[in-house]
Amino acid sequence: MDIEIKDKVIITPPQIATEIYMIISNLILFESVTVRVLFFKFEDKCRFQIDEQTVIMAGEDYLRWGTDDNYLENYVFEKLQIDKK
């Protein structure tokens, strides 16, 4: 899912991401989910991936997720200190 975000500085090398794409890359039922987060910047009408980070949600947090994708999105945003635009 593509999500616009407020500018976030990506450290190496310093760049600003303006969009992320979240991918569920691993799911262990009733235990955990691994989410890959791809960071993008736009330049001359082209989208470039500038970073990738992983977030693992497990235990009680995983059980609270249920079927609420907003919970997962908010969890990832909080862990990676991202703000929606």
Secondary structure, DSSP 8 states (H G I E B T S, - for coil): -EEEEEEEEETTTTEEEEEEEEEEEEEETTTEEEEEEEEEEEETTEEEEEEEEEEEEEHHHHHHHTT-HHHHHHHHHHHHT--B-
